Amino acid sequence: MMKKIAFITILIVSVVYGRKLFLPPSSSIILENQTFKDQKFINKDFTNAVIRNVKFIHCTFQKAKLRNAKIEHTTFEKSTILQSDLRLARIKSTTFSHCKINHTLFSYAYIALSNFFFCDLRFNRFNHTQLIKTRFTKSNLSYTVWIDGKKCSKGSIGKCKQRKKVIKKYQLRF
């Protein structure tokens, strides 16, 4: 009964203020105000997790499921994220510094006010991702599928450079 009252109250508030309020499912993981160093998160399920004010230093995420996760005010330093799923994630005010993030799905994610400093971001998928005031300072975006669905070309450092179509002109000699 108490859950129904809380849900109805939130529904009324969201209608009155015209906002969608985020409520994590009761089974989701909540990580707040913690520091993890040299931890391995392999095949871990963080679906719908709330990760706020957390530091991950030298951590490894491999085949981690962070789908629909809410990540705010979090720092990833010298961490590795491989073959992980961050689709539909909401990443805000988060810093990725000197990280290796490869073969990871960011599709349909929302990334705002975040920084990727000196990161290896090759072979990721950012298609249909909303990037709002997000910087990729000195980060390697080579071979990454960008927000428009096109692949970044080799040597894309700091921004996605896409291959231009070259039309060769042939001279006719008589």
C-alpha positions as CSV (number, residue, x, y, z in Angstrom):
1,M,0.0,0.0,0.0
2,M,2.8,2.4,0.9
3,K,4.5,1.8,-2.5
4,K,1.2,2.7,-4.3
5,I,0.9,5.9,-2.3
6,A,4.6,6.8,-3.1
7,F,4.1,6.0,-6.8
8,I,0.8,8.1,-7.0
9,T,2.5,11.0,-5.3
10,I,5.4,10.9,-7.7
11,L,3.0,10.6,-10.6
12,I,1.1,13.7,-9.4
13,V,4.3,15.7,-8.9
14,S,5.6,14.8,-12.4
15,V,2.3,15.8,-14.0
16,V,2.2,19.1,-12.1
17,Y,5.8,20.0,-12.9
18,G,5.8,18.5,-16.3
19,R,8.9,16.3,-15.6
20,K,9.7,12.7,-15.8
21,L,11.2,11.6,-12.5
22,F,13.6,8.8,-12.4
23,L,12.8,6.0,-10.0
24,P,15.2,3.0,-10.0
25,P,13.5,-0.3,-9.8
26,S,13.6,-1.7,-6.2
27,S,16.0,-4.4,-7.3
28,S,18.7,-2.1,-8.7
29,I,22.1,-1.5,-7.3
30,I,23.0,1.8,-5.7
31,L,26.6,2.8,-5.3
32,E,27.2,6.1,-3.6
33,N,30.3,7.9,-2.1
34,Q,32.7,5.0,-2.6
35,T,36.1,4.4,-4.0
36,F,37.1,1.2,-5.8
37,K,40.8,0.5,-6.6
38,D,42.1,-2.4,-8.6
39,Q,38.7,-4.1,-8.7
40,K,37.6,-6.4,-11.5
41,F,33.9,-6.3,-12.6
42,I,33.7,-9.2,-15.1
43,N,30.3,-10.2,-16.3
44,K,28.7,-8.1,-13.6
45,D,25.1,-6.9,-14.0
46,F,24.7,-3.2,-13.1
47,T,21.5,-2.9,-15.2
48,N,19.4,0.1,-13.9
49,A,22.1,0.8,-11.3
50,V,22.5,4.2,-9.7
51,I,26.2,5.1,-9.5
52,R,26.8,8.5,-7.8
53,N,30.0,10.1,-6.4
54,V,32.1,7.0,-7.0
55,K,35.8,6.7,-7.9
56,F,37.0,3.8,-10.0
57,I,40.8,3.7,-10.0
58,H,42.6,1.0,-12.1
59,C,39.3,-1.0,-12.3
60,T,38.4,-3.4,-15.1
61,F,34.8,-3.7,-16.4
62,Q,34.6,-6.6,-18.9
63,K,31.3,-7.7,-20.4
64,A,29.7,-5.6,-17.7
65,K,26.0,-4.8,-18.1
66,L,25.4,-1.1,-17.3
67,R,22.4,-0.8,-19.5
68,N,20.0,2.0,-18.4
69,A,22.4,2.9,-15.5
70,K,22.4,6.4,-14.1
71,I,26.1,7.5,-13.6
72,E,26.6,10.9,-12.0
73,H,29.6,12.8,-10.6
74,T,31.7,9.7,-11.0
75,T,35.4,9.3,-11.9
76,F,37.0,6.5,-13.9
77,E,40.8,6.8,-13.7
78,K,43.1,4.5,-15.7
79,S,40.3,2.0,-15.8
80,T,39.5,-0.5,-18.6
81,I,36.0,-1.0,-20.0
82,L,35.8,-3.7,-22.6
83,Q,32.9,-5.3,-24.4
84,S,30.4,-3.7,-22.0
85,D,26.9,-2.5,-22.5
86,L,26.1,1.1,-21.6
87,R,23.1,1.4,-23.9
88,L,20.4,3.8,-22.6
89,A,22.8,4.9,-19.8
90,R,22.5,8.4,-18.4
91,I,26.0,9.7,-17.8
92,K,26.3,13.2,-16.3
93,S,29.2,15.1,-14.9
94,T,31.5,12.1,-15.1
95,T,35.2,12.0,-15.9
96,F,37.0,9.3,-17.8
97,S,40.8,9.9,-17.5
98,H,43.4,7.8,-19.2
99,C,40.9,4.9,-19.7
100,K,40.8,2.2,-22.3
101,I,37.2,1.8,-23.5
102,N,36.9,-0.6,-26.4
103,H,34.1,-2.6,-28.1
104,T,31.6,-1.0,-25.8
105,L,28.0,0.0,-26.7
106,F,27.0,3.6,-25.8
107,S,24.0,3.5,-28.2
108,Y,21.0,5.6,-27.3
109,A,22.8,6.9,-24.1
110,Y,22.6,10.4,-22.8
111,I,26.1,11.8,-21.9
112,A,26.2,15.4,-20.6
113,L,28.8,17.6,-19.0
114,S,31.3,14.7,-19.1
115,N,34.9,14.5,-20.1
116,F,37.0,11.8,-21.8
117,F,40.6,12.8,-21.2
118,F,43.4,10.9,-23.0
119,C,41.2,7.8,-23.5
120,D,41.4,5.0,-26.0
121,L,37.9,4.9,-27.4
122,R,38.5,2.8,-30.5
123,F,35.8,0.4,-31.8
124,N,32.9,1.7,-29.7
125,R,29.3,2.5,-30.8
126,F,27.9,6.0,-30.0
127,N,25.2,5.8,-32.5
128,H,22.0,7.7,-31.6
129,T,23.7,9.0,-28.4
130,Q,23.0,12.5,-27.1
131,L,26.2,14.3,-26.3
132,I,25.7,17.5,-24.5
133,K,28.8,19.6,-23.6
134,T,30.9,16.4,-23.6
135,R,34.6,16.7,-24.4
136,F,36.9,14.1,-25.9
137,T,40.3,15.8,-25.1
138,K,43.2,13.9,-26.8
139,S,41.0,10.8,-27.0
140,N,41.4,8.3,-29.8
141,L,38.0,7.8,-31.6
142,S,39.4,5.8,-34.5
143,Y,37.0,3.2,-35.9
144,T,34.2,4.2,-33.6
145,V,30.6,4.4,-34.9
146,W,29.6,8.0,-34.2
147,I,26.3,9.5,-33.2
148,D,25.2,9.9,-36.8
149,G,25.9,6.2,-37.5
150,K,29.1,6.9,-39.6
151,K,32.5,5.4,-38.6
152,C,35.3,7.7,-37.5
153,S,38.4,7.4,-39.6
154,K,41.8,6.4,-38.4
155,G,43.6,9.3,-36.6
156,S,40.4,10.7,-35.1
157,I,41.9,12.4,-32.0
158,G,39.7,14.6,-29.9
159,K,36.9,14.6,-32.4
160,C,35.4,12.2,-35.0
161,K,36.9,12.7,-38.4
162,Q,35.0,11.0,-41.2
163,R,36.4,9.9,-44.4
164,K,35.5,12.2,-47.2
165,K,34.5,10.7,-50.5
166,V,37.3,11.3,-53.0
167,I,36.2,11.6,-56.6
168,K,39.2,10.9,-58.8
169,K,39.4,13.0,-61.9
170,Y,40.8,11.2,-64.9
171,Q,42.4,13.0,-67.7
172,L,41.6,11.9,-71.1
173,R,44.6,11.8,-73.4
174,F,44.2,11.7,-77.1
